[in-house]
Amino acid sequence: MRIKAAIALGAVGLALATVGAGTASASNSATLYYNSNYAGNWVNFTSNVSNFSGYYFIDGQPVKNNAASAWNFGTSTATIYFNSNYAGASDRLAPGTGQARLANTYNENASLRFS
């Protein structure tokens, strides 16, 4: 019974945590994590986000300037930027790769673009 409840809760969490602005694409899927090593709270994006302000991890923590690691599950390259509007230093994730500790945007991330 506990397993069924955990699966149901996970499905609800996934539905609530999958966000994105604009048109989503099956080739776009990047998950940002609150902690290093892909741990802790997370949020998944399926489209470009010019400003993380107003976006939250599954526990309600703001995404902007709080992500420590990221994984690109999609087939497009995902770039996380230091500033809003896709500007400043960035961490670029090729399809199927991640960074256990973001190098240039660790806890200083404001936007995400797929290319």
C-alpha positions in Angstrom: 0.0 0.0 0.0 2.9 2.4 0.8 4.3 1.8 -2.7 1.0 2.7 -4.4 0.8 5.9 -2.3 4.4 6.8 -3.1 3.8 6.3 -6.8 0.6 8.4 -6.7 2.3 11.1 -4.8 5.2 11.1 -7.3 2.9 11.4 -10.2 1.2 14.4 -8.5 4.6 16.0 -7.8 5.7 15.5 -11.3 2.6 17.2 -12.7 3.0 20.1 -10.3 6.7 20.5 -10.9 6.8 20.3 -14.7 6.5 23.9 -15.8 7.5 26.0 -18.7 6.6 29.2 -20.6 5.8 29.1 -24.2 5.4 26.0 -26.4 6.7 22.8 -25.0 8.5 20.3 -27.2 9.2 16.6 -26.6 12.8 17.3 -27.4 13.1 19.7 -24.4 13.3 18.5 -20.9 15.7 19.8 -18.3 15.5 19.3 -14.5 17.1 21.7 -12.1 17.8 20.5 -8.5 18.1 22.4 -5.3 21.1 20.5 -4.1 24.4 19.3 -5.8 24.6 15.8 -7.2 21.0 15.9 -8.5 19.5 15.8 -5.0 16.8 17.5 -3.1 13.9 19.4 -4.5 13.6 19.6 -8.3 11.6 21.2 -11.1 11.4 20.2 -14.8 11.2 22.6 -17.7 10.1 21.8 -21.2 10.4 25.2 -22.8 12.5 28.4 -22.6 12.1 30.5 -19.5 13.4 34.1 -19.8 13.1 34.7 -16.0 12.8 32.1 -13.3 11.1 34.6 -11.0 7.7 33.1 -10.1 8.8 29.5 -10.7 9.2 27.1 -7.7 10.7 23.8 -6.8 8.2 21.1 -5.7 8.5 22.2 -2.1 7.7 25.8 -2.9 11.3 27.1 -2.8 12.0 29.7 -5.5 14.0 28.4 -8.5 15.7 31.7 -9.3 19.2 31.7 -7.8 18.7 28.4 -6.0 19.6 25.6 -8.4 22.8 23.7 -7.6 22.7 20.9 -10.3 20.9 20.1 -13.5 20.2 17.2 -15.9 19.2 17.5 -19.5 16.8 14.6 -20.3 15.9 16.1 -23.7 17.4 15.9 -27.2 18.0 19.6 -27.4 20.9 21.4 -25.7 19.8 23.2 -22.5 21.7 26.3 -21.4 21.2 27.8 -17.9 22.1 31.5 -17.6 23.3 33.6 -14.7 21.0 36.5 -15.7 17.4 36.8 -16.9 16.7 37.1 -20.6 19.4 34.5 -21.5 22.4 36.7 -20.6 25.7 36.4 -18.7 27.7 33.4 -17.7 26.1 30.0 -18.5 26.2 26.3 -18.0 25.5 24.4 -21.2 24.1 20.8 -21.0 24.3 18.6 -24.1 21.4 16.1 -24.5 21.5 13.3 -22.0 24.1 15.0 -19.8 24.1 16.9 -16.5 26.3 18.8 -14.1 26.4 17.5 -10.5 27.4 21.0 -9.4 26.7 23.8 -11.8 30.0 25.6 -12.6 29.0 29.1 -13.7 25.4 29.4 -12.4 25.6 27.6 -9.0 22.8 29.2 -6.9 23.0 32.1 -9.4 20.6 31.1 -12.2 17.9 33.2 -13.8 16.9 31.8 -17.2 17.0 28.7 -19.4 17.0 28.3 -23.1 16.8 25.2 -25.3 18.6 25.2 -28.7 
